């Protein structure tokens, strides 16, 4: 059972996650520390090169894009369950975020 906690600020490297499904290791980051703290920035952003599908034979062959991540795969055993109001959340250290899932936007 999750412990009821008052509103709080997250220290560096900690994230608040809401599970996608009960007992899942996949969740959505709903709160993060202030910018510039921890191993990650506020939003997980990765610059990636993708092939220019409209004209693949013409330069540039690859175009830079930014992929923003809000969904993560995390180590459940390292998460602390909490309750704020009627909602259940998990608190986790950035070292226990195992994978990033691109948003569907």
C-alpha positions as CSV (number, residue, x, y, z in Angstrom):
1,X,0.0,0.0,0.0
2,X,1.3,3.5,-0.9
3,X,2.0,5.9,1.9
4,X,0.0,9.2,1.8
5,X,2.3,12.2,1.5
6,X,1.8,15.9,1.3
7,X,3.0,17.9,-1.7
8,X,6.8,18.0,-2.0
9,X,9.7,19.0,-4.2
10,X,11.9,16.4,-5.8
11,X,15.7,16.5,-5.0
12,X,18.2,16.1,-7.8
13,X,18.1,12.9,-9.8
14,X,14.6,11.8,-8.6
15,X,11.5,11.5,-10.7
16,X,7.8,10.9,-10.0
17,X,6.3,8.3,-12.3
18,X,2.7,7.0,-12.8
19,X,2.5,3.4,-13.9
20,X,0.8,2.8,-17.2
21,X,-0.8,-0.4,-15.7
22,X,-0.8,-1.6,-12.2
23,X,2.4,-3.6,-11.6
24,X,3.9,-2.5,-14.9
25,X,7.6,-1.5,-15.3
26,X,6.5,1.1,-17.9
27,X,5.3,4.5,-16.8
28,X,5.0,8.2,-17.5
29,X,7.1,10.8,-15.8
30,X,4.7,13.3,-14.2
31,X,7.2,15.3,-12.1
32,X,11.0,15.9,-12.4
33,X,13.6,17.9,-10.6
34,X,14.5,21.5,-11.5
35,X,16.4,21.9,-14.8
36,X,20.1,21.3,-14.6
37,X,20.0,18.7,-11.8
38,X,20.5,15.0,-12.0
39,X,21.7,12.8,-14.8
40,X,19.0,13.9,-17.2
41,X,17.5,17.3,-18.1
42,X,13.8,18.1,-17.5
43,X,12.6,16.3,-20.6
44,X,14.5,13.4,-22.0
45,X,15.5,14.6,-25.5
46,X,17.6,12.8,-28.0
47,X,18.8,14.2,-31.3
48,X,18.6,11.4,-33.9
49,X,19.2,11.2,-37.6
50,X,16.5,9.9,-39.8
51,X,16.5,9.2,-43.6
52,X,14.8,11.8,-45.8
53,X,12.0,9.6,-47.0
54,X,10.6,12.1,-49.4
55,X,13.8,12.3,-51.5
56,X,16.1,9.5,-50.2
57,X,18.4,9.8,-53.2
58,X,19.1,13.5,-52.7
59,X,21.2,15.1,-50.0
60,X,20.8,15.5,-47.1
61,X,20.3,11.8,-46.8
62,X,19.7,12.1,-43.1
63,X,17.8,14.8,-41.3
64,X,18.3,15.6,-37.7
65,X,15.2,15.4,-35.5
66,X,14.5,15.7,-31.8
67,X,12.6,12.9,-30.0
68,X,11.1,13.8,-26.7
69,X,10.5,11.0,-24.1
70,X,8.0,11.0,-21.3
71,X,7.5,7.3,-21.0
72,X,10.2,5.2,-19.4
73,X,11.0,1.6,-18.5
74,X,12.1,1.5,-14.9
75,X,13.2,-0.9,-12.2
76,X,10.1,-1.5,-10.1
77,X,12.1,-3.0,-7.2
78,X,13.8,0.4,-6.7
79,X,10.7,2.5,-6.7
80,X,8.9,3.9,-3.6
81,X,5.1,3.9,-3.8
82,X,3.4,7.1,-2.6
83,X,-0.1,8.5,-2.7
84,X,-1.0,12.1,-3.3
85,X,-4.7,12.7,-3.0
86,X,-6.4,9.8,-4.8
87,X,-3.6,9.1,-7.2
88,X,-0.8,6.5,-6.7
89,X,2.7,7.3,-7.9
90,X,6.2,5.9,-7.8
91,X,9.4,7.8,-6.8
92,X,12.5,6.7,-8.6
93,X,16.2,7.6,-8.9
94,X,17.4,8.3,-12.5
95,X,19.8,5.4,-12.2
96,X,16.8,3.1,-12.1
97,X,15.4,4.3,-15.4
98,X,16.3,1.6,-17.8
99,X,14.9,2.7,-21.1
100,X,13.2,5.6,-22.9
101,X,10.1,5.2,-25.0
102,X,9.4,7.9,-27.7
103,X,6.1,9.7,-27.3
104,X,3.5,9.1,-29.9
105,X,3.1,12.8,-30.8
